[in-house]
Structure formats: structure tokens, C-alpha cells
Amino acid sequence: MFNLFVLQTILFLTPEVFGSIQSSHSTNDYVLGNHVIIERTIGQLNKIKTIRYHQVFDQKSEKENRSDHVENDIYIEFLPAVEPVGFKFYTATRDYTTIYDGQKIYSLDTKTGKNAVTEKPVKSNFSGLTFIYNSIPAIKSNLPMILNDKEIAKTISVSKMGDFYLISFSMKRSVLDRLGGIRQLERDGTVTYEVTIDANTFLPSKMQMENRKNKVLQVTTFSDISVDSDCSHLFKAE
């Protein structure tokens, strides 16, 4: 079994700046009425069969004095019956391409021409893939849990510009797993998430995660989104 390629270069993308908040609701108010924003987002994501987009993941750690930057062109085909992650994917960076066709993971180093194949992968084979972290598939998997879990503090706010909804929530001693579910942390601390939703399409445009205790900020942005376009030819490894 081969290790998958992960590209990381040094650069940080400054988070998108929002205008002042027009409205903010407590958890109780949110559960009673404003959950419609998350429900509409979940409904929109669940309707999508395929999605293609450009993703930029940036991480800054003040404690470790480092920054990481990863850009991917991504194509996803959602198929719940496809084990173990529920989707096929094609992802390409400047130097690496990784494909999961539902049966095997194929990775190619485009600089050297070297490739690796993982037959019949299990869930752990996907955990090291940077592009899944705080990605659209991760948001799709986790939003229903965020909506229904009463233990997670939630607020929802609308920017003055009227173009975005900002869903924010925090979790104590735990983080969202990239493939769905919650992963417990060994140390105390609160992790805050912000998911920016396009008010016209009800699709995510950005996800931010911040751990103030560890001084870590992660920002993932999504652009050039194309829904239900057939790019299945990308699953054919050359």
C-alpha cells in the first residue's frame, strides 16, 4: 500500500472581511426559527450529484510560526453507495493529481511521473488527503449533525451586504472530522467554526476554523463552482 501525495507550500490567504453584523440570535431563537438557513443549505447540498470547483486551504499557526497553503482543482461525484466515503473524486494541484474512482486511489506526481495505486482503500486511506479538510464534502457530512446536536452552541448572522449568511458554532475539546462526525481532542480548548453561505445559491463559499488557545487559524475558500456538470472523464487515470 502506498502513501498518498500531499502538497504544502508556504503562503497565507488573509480571511475575507465581512461588514458589521445585522442580526445575531441566541441558540434558542436559532432553533425555533433561523434553522431554515442551515436546512436550505443541507437541502441544496443533498440535491447535488456532481460539483466542480477551485479550493484554497490556508493554515497559520502562530505557536509553530508557520503557514501552509494548498490549492486544488476538484471534481466530486456524490454516490452514497460508494464505500467508504460516499463519493468519487478527482483533485489536482500544481504538482500532484489524485483520483478515487470508487474502487482504487490513484496518485500521480506530475513532476517526476511516478504514480501509486491503493486497491480497495479503507476509510483511513483518505484521512491524509488535505483537500477533504473543511471541504464541501465535509460541510455536507457535518451540517446535519451541527443542526441537530443540542450540545453545540450555535449562532447565525447575516452580513449587511445581504450576499452571505454566516453560520458560526463552537465545540469544546472536539473538532469536526473531515469525513463526518466528531473527533475528541486530548487537551482543553474551544474550536470555533464559521461557514459562509452564498445567499443566492445556498452553497458554501468559505469555511473557517480557529483554535485560539493553540493560535491556529484555518481558512478554506471555494470558487468557480459548477454544479451537475459531467466531468467523469477525469476519473480515467492516464
C-alpha positions in Angstrom: 0.0 0.0 0.0 1.4 3.3 -1.0 1.3 6.7 0.8 -0.7 9.4 -0.9 0.9 12.6 -2.1 0.1 15.9 -0.2 1.3 19.2 -1.4 2.0 22.0 1.0 3.7 25.3 0.2 4.2 28.4 2.4 1.7 31.2 1.9 -1.3 32.5 3.8 -4.5 33.9 2.4 -6.0 36.7 4.5 -9.5 35.8 5.6 -12.4 37.5 3.8 -13.6 40.6 5.7 -17.3 40.9 6.4 -19.3 44.0 7.2 -20.9 44.6 10.5 -23.4 42.1 11.7 -27.1 43.0 11.0 -28.6 40.4 13.3 -27.5 37.8 15.8 -29.6 35.2 17.6 -29.2 33.1 20.7 -29.2 29.3 20.4 -32.9 29.1 21.5 -34.1 31.7 18.9 -32.0 29.9 16.3 -33.5 26.5 16.9 -37.0 28.0 16.8 -36.8 29.9 13.6 -33.5 30.6 11.9 -32.5 27.0 11.4 -34.1 27.4 7.9 -30.7 28.8 6.6 -28.9 25.6 7.5 -31.8 23.4 6.4 -31.8 25.1 3.0 -28.0 24.7 2.7 -28.3 21.0 3.6 -31.1 20.5 1.1 -29.1 22.2 -1.7 -26.0 20.1 -1.0 -28.1 16.9 -0.9 -29.5 17.7 -4.4 -26.1 17.9 -6.0 -25.0 14.9 -8.0 -21.6 16.3 -9.1 -19.7 19.5 -8.3 -16.5 21.0 -9.6 -14.7 23.9 -8.0 -11.4 25.5 -7.0 -10.4 25.2 -3.4 -7.8 27.2 -1.4 -6.8 25.9 2.0 -4.7 28.2 4.2 -3.4 27.5 7.7 -1.5 29.8 10.0 0.0 28.6 13.3 1.4 31.4 15.5 2.6 28.9 18.0 4.7 27.0 15.5 5.5 30.1 13.5 4.4 28.5 10.2 1.9 29.0 7.3 0.7 26.4 4.8 -1.1 26.9 1.5 -2.7 24.3 -0.7 -4.7 24.9 -3.9 -6.8 22.2 -5.6 -9.0 21.9 -8.6 -11.6 19.4 -7.5 -14.4 17.3 -9.1 -16.7 15.3 -6.9 -19.4 12.8 -7.8 -21.6 12.0 -4.8 -22.6 8.4 -4.7 -23.8 7.2 -1.2 -23.3 3.6 -2.2 -19.6 4.2 -2.9 -17.7 3.0 0.2 -16.1 4.1 2.4 -16.6 7.9 1.8 -19.7 8.2 -0.3 -18.2 10.0 -3.3 -15.7 9.6 -6.1 -13.2 12.4 -6.6 -10.6 14.0 -8.8 -8.2 16.5 -7.3 -5.2 18.2 -8.8 -2.6 20.6 -7.5 0.2 22.2 -9.5 2.4 19.1 -8.9 0.1 16.2 -7.9 -3.1 14.5 -9.1 -5.2 12.1 -7.0 -8.2 10.1 -8.3 -10.6 7.9 -6.5 -12.9 6.0 -8.9 -14.8 4.1 -6.3 -12.5 1.1 -6.4 -9.0 2.4 -6.1 -7.0 5.5 -5.3 -4.5 6.6 -8.0 -1.9 9.2 -7.2 0.5 10.8 -9.7 3.5 13.1 -9.2 3.3 15.2 -12.4 6.9 16.4 -11.9 8.5 13.0 -11.8 5.9 10.9 -13.5 5.8 8.5 -10.5 2.5 7.0 -9.5 1.0 5.0 -6.7 -2.2 2.9 -6.5 -4.2 1.8 -3.5 -6.6 -1.0 -4.2 -9.8 -1.3 -2.2 -9.0 1.6 0.2 -10.4 1.8 3.7 -11.5 5.0 5.4 -8.1 5.6 7.0 -6.5 5.8 3.5 -8.4 9.1 2.9 -7.6 10.8 6.2 -4.3 12.2 5.0 -5.8 14.0 2.0 -5.6 17.7 2.6 -8.3 18.7 0.2 -11.0 16.9 2.2 -10.2 19.0 5.3 -13.0 21.6 5.8 -14.1 20.9 2.3 -17.6 21.0 0.6 -18.0 17.2 1.2 -17.0 17.7 4.9 -19.6 20.5 5.2 -22.2 18.3 3.6 -21.5 15.5 6.0 -21.3 17.6 9.2 -24.1 20.3 8.8 -26.9 17.9 9.7 -25.1 17.0 12.9 -24.5 20.6 13.7 -28.2 21.4 13.2 -29.5 18.6 15.4 -26.8 18.3 18.1 -28.2 20.4 21.0 -24.8 20.3 22.8 -23.2 22.5 20.2 -23.6 26.3 20.8 -24.8 27.9 17.5 -25.4 31.4 16.3 -26.4 32.6 12.8 -25.8 36.1 11.5 -26.5 37.9 8.2 -24.0 40.4 6.8 -25.1 43.9 5.9 -24.3 43.4 2.3 -27.0 40.8 2.1 -25.0 38.4 -0.1 -24.0 35.9 2.5 -25.2 34.1 5.6 -22.6 33.4 8.2 -23.2 30.2 10.3 -21.0 30.1 13.4 -20.7 27.5 16.1 -18.2 26.4 18.7 -17.1 23.0 20.1 -15.3 22.2 23.4 -12.4 19.7 23.4 -13.5 18.4 20.0 -13.3 19.1 16.3 -15.2 18.1 13.2 -13.8 15.0 11.4 -13.1 15.7 7.8 -15.2 12.7 6.7 -18.1 13.3 9.1 -18.5 13.0 12.8 -16.7 14.4 15.8 -13.1 13.8 16.9 -12.2 14.4 20.6 -9.2 16.5 21.5 -6.7 15.4 24.1 -6.4 18.9 25.6 -8.9 21.5 26.8 -9.9 24.2 24.4 -12.7 25.6 22.3 -12.7 25.4 18.5 -14.8 28.0 16.6 -16.2 27.4 13.1 -17.6 29.8 10.6 -19.3 28.7 7.4 -20.1 31.3 4.8 -23.1 30.6 2.6 -23.9 32.3 -0.7 -27.4 33.7 -0.2 -28.3 33.2 -3.9 -27.1 29.6 -4.3 -27.1 28.4 -0.7 -23.7 26.8 -1.4 -20.6 27.3 0.9 -18.1 29.9 -0.3 -15.8 29.7 2.7 -15.2 27.7 5.9 -13.0 29.0 8.8 -11.8 27.2 11.8 -10.0 28.8 14.7 -8.4 27.4 17.9 -7.4 30.5 19.9 -5.7 28.5 22.6 -3.3 26.9 20.2 -3.3 30.0 18.0 -4.3 28.1 14.8 -6.4 29.6 12.1 -7.5 27.6 9.0 -9.4 29.2 6.1 -10.8 27.3 3.2 -12.4 29.1 0.2 -14.4 27.7 -2.7 -14.7 29.4 -6.1 -15.6 28.7 -9.7 -18.3 26.4 -8.6 -20.0 24.3 -11.3 -22.9 22.0 -10.3 -24.1 18.8 -12.0 -21.6 19.1 -14.9 -20.4 15.8 -16.3 -16.6 15.5 -15.9 -16.5 11.8 -15.4 -13.7 11.5 -17.9 -11.4 12.8 -15.1 -11.7 9.5 -13.3 -9.7 7.8 -16.1 -6.1 7.7 -14.9 -3.7 8.1 -17.8 
